[in-house]
Amino acid sequence: MKESELTSPGLQTGSPDAALISRIRTGDQQAMADLYDRYSGVVYAVALRVLADTAAAEDVLQDVFMQLWRNPAAFDSSRGSLAPWLAVIARNRAIDQIRKRKPETDVEDVVIAVDADLESSTARRLSIDKIREALNEMPTGQRKLLEMAFFEGLTHTEIASKTGEPLGTVKTRIRAGLLALRKAVSKTK
């Protein structure tokens, strides 16, 4: 096989990827092994970047290739190349794993770092109460955006997509919320 054939994008007729997918459709395990050798690095790198956890990224890697093995017809070569398709599947699986994780803390239990020279637990409690009060005084929409960003781990783009708000509006409301919280903390000093 020529080097140019190995690096050719897409699944044009006669491309190595097209041949491997065709062989996988017939149940050829060696074809699956060859495809894994070719693209596992890409899939793993995408999953690791999203998850920042090697074990979880390995799980995503396995899931993606098991999905391809079980349903090779899911890939439609007319819609794009195999490598980007696998990368998108890996990213989506990694995001699904993040969303399935249970939140580590409840909003009520969140401790916000304040100046280390607070002299008493009363002053610390006052700071926490001020933050909770500031959160409660925020417009519901703004508070919800902060919660989505900091407690659900969503990006600004994902929040905009989920809420239907323009991206600039989401960024502005989150920034304003953070400034309000900072102001509430500075009042306790």
N, C-alpha and C positions, 0 to 999 in steps of 0.2 A: 504494500500500500504506500502511496506517495505521501510525503509530508504535507503537500498542499491539500490532499483529500482529508487529512486528519483535522486540519484547522479550518476547513470550509464551514461557513455559517449555514444554519438552517438544515432542513432535511430534503434537499433537492434529490431527485431520483438519482440513485447511485452513490449518494453520500454515505460515509461510514455510519452516521447516526441513523439514517433511514434503514440501512441494512440491519443494524443492531435492533432497532425497534421492530422491524419485520420478524427477525429471529426470536425476539422476546415474545411476540404474539403467538409464536408456535410453541412456546414453552422451553426455549433453548437457554439453559442455565449459564452456559459459557458466555452467551451474548450479554446476559445480565451482569455477569462478573466483569466483562470488558467495559460495559457502560459505567458500572460502579467505579472501576479504576480510572476512567476518563473524567468523571464529574463529581466524585465524592468530595474532593477538595473544595470545590465551589460551594456545594450544598452545606458542608460543615462550616466553612468560613462565614456564610450568611447567617446560619443558625447561631454560631458563637457570637457574632457581632450583636445580634438582637438580644440574646439571652445572657451573655457574659457568664456562662456556666458550661463547663466542658461536658459534664454528664448529660445535661439537658440538650446540649447541641448534638451529642451523639445519638440521643433518642430521636431527635428530629431527623437526623441523617438516616437512621434506620427506617423511620416511618415513611419518609419520602420515597426511598427506593422500594420499600414493600408495596406502597401504593402503585408505583410504576409497574412492579412485577405482577400485581394482581389485576391491574387494569391498564395495560399499555395503550389501549385505544383512547384513553383520556387525553393523550397528547395529540394535538391537531397541528400538523406541520404547516398548514396553510395560514396559521395565526402567528407563527414565529419560530424561532430557533429553540433547540432543546435546552441548551445551557441556561438561557434567561428564564425559560419556563420552569426549570428545576429550581432556580434561585428564587423565583416568586413563590413557588410552592413551599420551599424551605422557610422563607420569611413569614408567610401566612401561618404555617404550623408553629413557628417560634412565637409569634404574637398570640396565637391561640393558647399556647402553654402559659404565657405571662398572664393572660386574662383568666385562666383557670386557677391560678395561684390564689390562695386565700390571703386577704390583706394581713400584713403582719401586725398592724395595730388598728385600733378604732380611732375615729376622729377625736373622741373624748380623751383618749390616752396619749395623744401626740404631745411630746415635750418639745418645745421650741427653745433652742439655745438662746440664752440671754446672757448678759454680762456676767462674768465669773465672780465678780466681787459682791454679789448679793449677800448681804450679811445675815439674813435670817430666812427661815422657811416661810414666814409671813410675807416677806417681800417677794419671794419666789411664787407663792400662791397668788399674790396680787397680780403678778405678771401673767400667769396662766389665765386668771379670771379676765384680765383685760383682753387677752387674745381671743378667748371664747366669746367675750362680749362683742369684740370687733367683728368676728365671724358672723355672729347672730345679727348684727346691725347691717351687714352687707346685703345688698339686694340678692334675692334668691338665685338669680341667674349667675351673678358674679361668684357667689359662694360655690355654686355647683361646678362652675368652670375650674375653680381652684381645687376642688375635691377631685375632679376628673384628672387634672394634671398631676397632682401630688399624691393622691391616694390610690388612683387607678392606674397611674403610670402612662397615661395617654399623651401623645405628642400634641402640639398645638394643631397640626394638620388633622389628626385623627379626631380631636375634639370638634373642630370646625365641620368635619364631615358628619360626625354623629349628631351634632346639634343643628346643623343647617345654617349656622352663623358664618359670616365672612371671616376669613383667617385673621385679618387685621383687627376685627372687633374682638375676637377671642384673645389675641395677644394683648390688646389694650386693656381689656377687663381683668385679665390675670395680673398684669403689671400693676394696675390700680389697686387690686386686692392685696398684693404683696406690699405695696407702699402703705396701705391702710394698716396692715398688720405691723409693719415696722414702726409706724407712728404710734400705734397702741403700746408696743413694747417700750418705746423711748419715753412715754409718759410715766412709766412706772419707776423710772430711775430717779 
